Amino acid sequence: MAALQRCLAVCALTTALNPAARKLTARKAVVAPVTEVKPDDASVVKEACEVPPFNKVMAANRAEIAVRIMRAGTELNMATVGVYAMEDRNSAHRWCADQSFLLPARDTPVGAYLDPKSIVDIAEREGVEAVHPGYGFLSESPELARLCGERGITFVGPTVENLLSFSDKVSARKMAIAANVPVVPGTENALDTAQEARAFAEEFGLPVMIKALMGGGGKGMRIARTLDEVESQFESAASEALAAFGDGSCFLERYVEDPRHVEVQIVGDGNDVVHLWERDCSVQRRHQKVVEIAPAWNLNDGLRKRLQDDAVRLGKSAGYKNAGTVEFLVDVKSDEHFFIEVNPRIQVEHTVTEEVTGIDLVQTQFRIAAGASLRELGLIQQDIKPRGVAIQCRITTENPERDFAPDAGTLAVYRHAQGVGMRVDGVGYTGMRITPYFDSLLVKYTARAATWPAAVRRMRRALLEMRIRGVKTNVPFLLNVLEHPDFVKGDVTTSFIGDNPSLLSIGKSAWDVMHFQSSQDKVFRVERNLRYLANVAVNGHPSSLGADASKLDKVRTTYIPKPDVARKEPGPWRKILREEGPEALAKAVRASPSLLVTDTTWRDAHQSLLATRVRTSDIARVARETQDALGKSAFSVEMWGGATFDV
């Protein structure tokens, strides 16, 4: 009974300290039946305390991660609030929230999400008790965390002190050195000018990695292999970092050639820290992760243990609170590992960790922010074990054959793959307009299976089964990655994509799988044929595609018999309209003793196949037969109407 009594005491303390809990105690507190349990029965500890951490929470982000936060909030019985820029007014994260509010316009659409004061003002005005920043934007902002604290709002993330230590990568590097965690040689502080960067490279050698002081996601990172490149790449990295994170400061590190990128997921409560195993993120493009795996595949047990221990030791030395990720480079030649950074926030790829550990990281963040300890949540290190393997693929609206240039347009078709072991996190829908203003991530697919080969096969099946049409995506590229022998062996480094340019050859791609879409040519064959037929039906046989109208009589035609009905005399309606005008027609219609019919058959059929309107010439060709079929009831034939969304 000790565990149950301990959790009930925590509930009472949370109720006393948390205004949201006080308001909800009477109507929402649910306590598990009192039964004889073992003192360390973590499942009873978790089930015994069902008071929602907060009454009302905000997702201070957009798109996929905002939806993920809102789903976690709803499952914890908390009201959810969303925010959006005007350019995001049709984003699905708006209607996933119980309430959503427009952010004040800034110089750019992204800028609307980078203003902490606007976000906190809305939160305070609407009675929000906790703000979850997601990833990117202000997720690592000490200023947002500080403003929340000043207004009596809980920041769902690390403490301000943690953010000051780790969102600044130079400070994080110093913390790692103090905790005896190995680091890559680099500058001790941020550099202000490209000339300073060049001086470092001249002293310590090339190549070097230029990295933004703030943020993540591969933004503000450049490799320089010559002294001239150092200056130009420094300016480029600083400019990108300033636009993405509001801070263009950069620092330099020695560049480790062909490493693996392995990160350890940690969770802390301010006193204790545990790890939720690690992820391999080596499949990257421009330092941005594309495919992530949990746990890291083909990693020897000794190295795995060192990575986990170093991550936990660093977290404990900082008194880390909430979820975070400690990232490392692994030199595959020497088996050495080097600290890169701490991401003091939830990660894009947190899904694979959730799938193999069964721990909901976002709900855990809310619980810890409300004051729960790791032990009270049942997060005991020896009990946290991975089951099977999970793979995440980031599906983006980018064209791999044009250097992954972002694409924009309207999603003509958007249909998910489903099935055992598949998880989908995204905000797409048929008819959604993809704009050029934000990150190109559209949806994340996560496949889980008992073994690595089974997980690869499952992900491949899902990518073949899904349908996204209307914009270019990286799905064919991802299928090429999943098919590559090195990836199948689980033996890749961060140079994998760069060393295999054939992965980007989408047009000729074919995959070794029994499926009707087993090649890129087959994927769009049906769509191509339908679009051609639609174009011919509407516009005739285009000479631009090689059609010769003089040979149409040689094409076999299908005989369609005319309806066997007696020829009817047309009603007077058209004559009245033409000779006497609209008012006379309206008067005649009102005076008609019989029912008059507007036939929509042709327009409805045409809309279902091609478009929302029918040409006058097409209507004229069927008008006589329509008149004969309807007789005296015939009044008009509709050419335009219904869902004219494509006009």
N, C-alpha and C positions, 0 to 999 in steps of 0.2 A: 504493500500500500504506500510505501514511501514515495515512489515516483508520482503516483496520483496526487498525494498530499502536496508534494513540491509544486506540481503544475497548478493546482488550485490556488496555492499561495501566490504564484506568479500571476494568475488571472486577477486575483484581488489587488495586487500591487499595480498591475497594468490598468485596472479599472480606476484606481485611485489617482494615477498620474496622467492618464490619457483621457482627455475630454471626450473623444469619440467613443471610447470604451464605456465611459460613464453613461453616455446617452443610450448606448445599445444594451447595457447589461440586462435591464428588465425584460426586454422583448426578444433578445437574440442569443443570450448565453445558453449553450447547450452542453451539458456535462454528461460524459459517458457513464453508463451504469457502474456502480461500485461493485467490483468483483475482486477476488483474490488474484493478485498479479505479482510477478517477480519485481524486485526493486528497480531493475534496469530495463524493464520492458519499454523500449522506445516507442513502440506502436501505441501503447496506452497513453504515454506522455503526450504524443502528438494529437491523439483523438480527444483527450480530456479537456482541452482548452479551445473552444470554438468561437470565442468572442472575436469578431473581425478586428484586425489590427487598427484600422481607421474607419471612419464613417464615409469619407469622401476623398478620393485621390485623383490626381491629375497626371496624365501622360504628357510631359513637356517635350514632345517629339512628333514625328509624323509617320505615315505609312506603316510598314510591317511591324516595326518595334512598338509603335503606339498601340496597335491592335493587340500585340502580345501582352503588353502591360495591362490593357483593359480587360482582357480575358482572365488574367490572373486576379485582377481586382474583383471582377464579377463572381468568380469561383469562391473568393473569400468574403462574399456578401458585402462588398463595398460599392458605393456609387462611384461612377467614373466620369471624368471630365477630359475632353480633348481640346486642343488648340490647332488652328490652321492658318496658313497664309492664304491670301485671296486666290493665288494660283493653285492652291490645293483644295479649293472649295468643293470639288467633286471626288475627293479622295475617300476611299472606303473607311479610313480611320475616323472620319467625322461621324458616320452613323453607327459605328461600333460603340461610341461613347454614349452615356446617358445624357450628357450635355456637351456641346462644343461651341467654342468662341473664336471669333476672328481676331487674329493678331494685328496690331498696327503695322501699316506698310513701312518698309525700310528701303534702302537704296536697291536692294536685290531681293528676290523671293526667299533665298536662303537667309538673308539678313533678318527676316522677321523671326526666325527661330533662334537667332543669336543674341536677342535682347533680354537679359535676365530680368530687368525691371518690369517689362511688359508682362512677362509670364507670371511673376510673383504678384503683380497688381491684380491680374485676373484671378489668380488663386485666392488671394485674400478677399476680394470682392465677392466671390462665389462660395465662400465657406469651405474651401479645400483644406484638408488637414495634412496631406502629404503629397509631395511632388516627386515623381519618378522621371529622371531625365533620359532614360534609355541609353543608346550609344550615339556617338557623334554629337554634333552641335554643342550643347552646353553640358554634356554628360560629365566632363572633367573640370568644370568651372568652379573654382573656389568662391567666386563672386555669387553665383546662383545659390550655392549652399549657404553662404553667409547671409544673403538677403532672406532666404527662407527662415533661417534661425531668428533673424531680427523681427520677422513678422509673426513668429510663433507657429510656423509651418515646418513640418518634418521633411528633411531632404532624404530621399530613399537612395542612399549611397554612402560612400565613406565620409568620415569627418572632414571638416575644413582642413585640419592639420594633415590628414592623409592625402588630401587632394593637393595641398601645397607641396608635399614631399614627392608625390608620384606623378602628378599630371605634368610637372616640369621634369623632363627626362634627365637633365644634368643633376638635379637634386636627387632623383631616383637612383642615378648611378652612384652618387656619394653614399646613399643609404645602403646600397648593395655592397659597396666596398667595406663599409663599417660592419656589416653583418657577415663578412667573410664569404661573400658570394662572388665567384669569378666574373670579371667584366672584360669587354674588349677594350684595348688601349684607345684613348680618345682625349678630347679637350676637357679640361676641368670645368669650364663654364661656357655659356652661350657666347657665340661670336657675333659681333655687330656688323662686320663688313666682309666682303668677298676677299679683300686683301689679307685680312687675318686668316681666313680659311686657306689661302694659298701659302702663307707663311708656315702654317701647321703642316701642310702636305710636303713642303720643301724639307722640313725638319724630320718628319716621321715616315715619309715615303708614301707611295701609291700602291694600289688604289685606296680611295677613302669613301666612306659612306657619309653623306650629308643628311642630317635628320632634323625635322622640325622639333622644336622644344616641347610643343603642346600637341594634343590630338593623337590621331592614329589612323587606321584604315589605309595605310600606304601613302597618304597625302603628305607632301612636303619631304619626300625622301628621294635622293638621287645618288647615283654612283658616278664618281669621277675617276678616270683612269689616266688622265694627263693633267698637267698643271693648268693649261688653258681651260680645260673642262671644269676644274675646281671653281673658278670664278663664275663662269656662266651657269653652272649647275647650282651653285650656292644662291645666286640671284633668283633662279627659277624656283627652287625649293622654298625660299623665303616668301616669294610672291604667292605661291600656292597655299602655304601655311597661313598667311595673313588672310586670304580670302576664305579659307575653310574654318579657321579657328579664332580669327581675330588677333593673332599674334604671329609675327613673321620671324621670330628668333629661331636660330638653328645652331647645331653643334656638329662636330665631326668625330667619327670613329674609324679605326682601321677596318677595311672591308674584308670579311671572311669569305673566301671563295667556296662556292658550291656547298653551303651548309644545309642541314635540315633545320626547319623552324618548328620548335616544340614549345608549347605553352602549358602551364599548370594552372588549373582552376582552383582558387582558394576562396574560402569563406571565413570571415572572422566576426567576433562579437565585441571586439575591443579589448578582450582579455585573452581569448584563446583563438587559434586558427587551425583549420583542417584543410586538407586538399581533397578535391573531388576527381583525382587522377588528371591525366593530361590529354592534350589533343595535338595531332600532327597537322600543321598548316603549311607544308612545304610546297604544295601546288599553288603557285602565286604568279600573278601577272602585274608587272610594275609595282612590286612589293604589296600588292593587294591580294588577299586570300581569295581563292576560287573554290577549292575543295578542301574540306576539313574532315578529320578522322579522329574518333575516340574509341578506345585509348590509342595512343600512338603505336602504329604497327611496325613490326620488325625492330623493336628497340630492346636492347639487352637489359636484363633485370637490374644489373648494377648501375648502369647509367640512368635508368628510370628512377631508381631509388634516390640517386644523388640529386636529380632534378626536383623531385618531390620534396626532399628534405630541405634543399636550398630555398625553395619557394615558401615553405612553411616558416623556416627560420627568418627569412626577410619579413614576412607578414607579422610575425610575433614581435620582431624588433621594433616595428612601427606602431604596435598596438592597433593593427588593422581592423576595421569594422566594415561589415557588409561584403558584397561579392567583388572579386577582382581577379585579374589574370597576370601571372608572372611569366614573361616570355624569354625564351632562350634561343640562341643559335647553337647547333651541335655540329662540330667539325667531324665529319664522318671518317676522315683519315686518321685522326688522332684520338677520337672518342672524347675529346674535350667539349665542355659546354661553357657558354658565355652568356651572362645576363644581358638582355637588350633593354627591357622596360617593364614597368607595371602599368597595366590598363586598369585604372580604378573605377570600374563600371561593369555593366553587363556587356558581353561580347556578342557580335552577330552570330557566331558559331556556338553559342551556349546550348543550342538544341541537341547537339550530339552528346554532350555531357549529361543532359537531362535524360536522354534515351537510354544510356548505358548504366546510369546510377539510379534512375527512378526518382530523382530529387528535383522538384520544381524550383529552379533557381530564382525566378522572379517572385514567387510567393515567399520564398525564404528571405529575399531582400526586404519585403514588406514586414515580415515577422521580426526580423532583426532590427529594423528601423523603429519598430514599436517597442523594443526593449527586451525581446526574448534572447536567451543565451543559446549557444550551440547545443549544450546538453539538454536544455529544455525542448529543443526542436528534434532531439534524437540524433544529432549529427556527431557521432562518436567515430573517431578515425578508424578504429579496427573494424567497425561495422560497415564502412563505405567501400563497397567492392563493385567493380564493373561487371556487367553481364553482357556477353556478346560484343559486337562491334557496330558502330554507327558511322555513316558517311553523310555529309551535307554538301549539296551542290547549290551554289548561288546562281540563280537564273537572272540574267540581266538583259536589258533591251539594247544590246550592242551588236555591231557587225564585226565578227572576227576577221573577215577577209579585208576589212578596211581599217586595220589596226585598232579594232574594237571601238570604232567611232560610235557614240551614242545615237540611237535611232529615235524618232518621234513619230507619232501618228495615232490612229485609233485601233484598239484591239477588236478585230472583226470576229474572232473566235477566241474564247478563253475557257478551256476545260481541263480540270485537274485529273491526274492519275490517282487512283485510290488503291486499296488493298492492304493485306497483312504487312505490318512493319513499315508503313509509309506515313510520314508526317509532312504536312504542308503548312508553311507560314508565309502568307502573302496577302496582298490587297487588290489583286487584279480582278477584272470582271469584263464580260463582253460589252463593248461600247465604251470602255474606259479610254480616255485620251491621255496618251503618254506625252508629257511636256519635256522640253529640254532644260528645265530649271533646276532639277534635283538629281540626286544620285540615281544611276540606272538600275539599281537592284529592284526587281519586280516581285520575285517569290523565292523562297528557300525550300528545297526538297531535302528531307532527311530520311534515309533508309536505315533500318536496324535489322540485324540478323544474328544468328548464333555464331557464324564464322565469317571471315573476311571474304572468301569467294562468294558466299551467298549474299552478302551485303552488296557487293559489286554488281552481281546479276540483278538483284532487286532494283537498285538504282537505275541500271540500264533499262530494265523493263518499264519503269515509271517514266523515264524521259522519252521513250518511244511511244508510250501510250498517251501522254499529255498532248494537248493541242493549244498552241498560241499562234494566232495568225493576225496579220495586219501590220506588224513591226518585225524587224530583224531581232533575233535573240541569239544567245551563245549556246543554245541547246546542242546543235550539231558539234560544236567544239567540245562540249562536256562529254558527249558520246565518244568522240575521238580519244579524249583523255582516258575514259573508262576502258577503252579497248587496247590501249598501249601496253605492251608486254611489261615495261618497267613499272607502270602503275599497278598492273595486275599482281606483280610480285611484291608490291608494297615497298618498292625501292626507288624513291625519288628524292631529289633535293630541290632547293629553291630555283635552280637553273633548269629544271625539267622542261618548262614551256619554251624557254629560249633555246635550248639545245635540240628541240624537236619542232622545227617550223612547219612540218607536215601536219601538225595538229590544227593549224589554221586553214588548211586547204579544205574548205567546206563543200564546195560544189561537187567534188569527186568522191566525197566520203561514202564508204560502205562499211557496214558493221556485221560481224560474224554472228548473226542471230536469226533464228527462224521467226520472222515477223514481216508483215506486209509493208512495213516502212523500214526495211533493212538497209536502205541507202538514201542519201540526200535527194537523189533524183526521184525516188518513189514517194518521198514525203510530200512533195508538192505536185505530183502528177495529176491527182484528181482535181486539186484546186486550179491548176493550169487549164485543164480541159473545160471545167465549168466556166471559168472566166472567159475563155475564148468563145464558147457557145453563147454566153450572155452578150458578149461584145458584138458577135455576128447578128444575134437576134435584134439588138437595139440599133446598131449602126450599119448593118449590112456587111458585105464581104470586103474587108479593108485591103486595098491594093498595097498598103505599106507592109502587109504580111505576105505578099506574093499572090493574093487572090486575083483571078481573072474573071470579071463579071460576064464576059462573052461565052464562057464555058459552063454557065450555070445550068443550061438546058441539058447538059450531058450528065448531070448529077441525078442519081435516082431519087425520086420524090415519093413520099407516102401519100396514097390516095385517101382523102378524108371525105366521106359522103356528106352531102348537105342534108340538113334535117328535113324529114318528110312532113312538111306542114304546108297548108295552103297559103298562098301569097295574100297578105293583108294590106289593106289601104292604110297609109300612115295617118295618125291623128292630126288635128289642126294646130298643134302646139308650136311647132317650129315656124309655121307660116304666120301665126299671130305675133310671135316674138319679132320676126323680121320686119313685118309690115306695120304693126301697131305699137310695138315697144314693150318693155318690161311691165309697166302698170297694167296694160291690157291683158298680158299673159297671166299675171297674178289674179286679176279679176275673173278670167276664164277658168282658172284652176279652182278657185273658190266656188264657182258656180257649177262645176262638174258633178253630176250625180253619181259617178262611179269612181272606184279606187284607181289611182294612178301610181305607176311603179317606176322607180329609178333603179335600173339594173346595175349592180356592182360586180357582177361575175367576172368580167374581163379584167377590171382593175385589180380586184382581189387576187385573182390567179397570177396576174402579171407581177404584183407586189411580192407575192410569195416566192417567185422565181428570180426576179430581176431588180425591180425598182418600185417606187411608190407612185409612179405616174405612167400613163400610156400615151403614146404619140397620137395626134389627131388622125394621121394616115392609117394607123392600125385600127382605131375605133371605126373609121369610115368603112373599112373593109368588112366589119362584122355588124354594122348597123342594120342592114337590110334583113339579115337572118334573125337578129334580135327582135326587130319589129314584127316579123312573121310569127315568132314564137310567143310573143306577149300579146299580140293583137291590140284591141282597143285600150288595154291597160297601159301600154307602153307610153312613157312620158319622156324619159331621158336615159342616157348611158353615162356612167361615171368614168372619168378619165384620171382623176386626181383625188386623193383623200387618204384617210387612215393615218398610219404612223409615218408621217413625212419627216422622220428624223434625219434622213440622208440628203435632204434638200439643201 
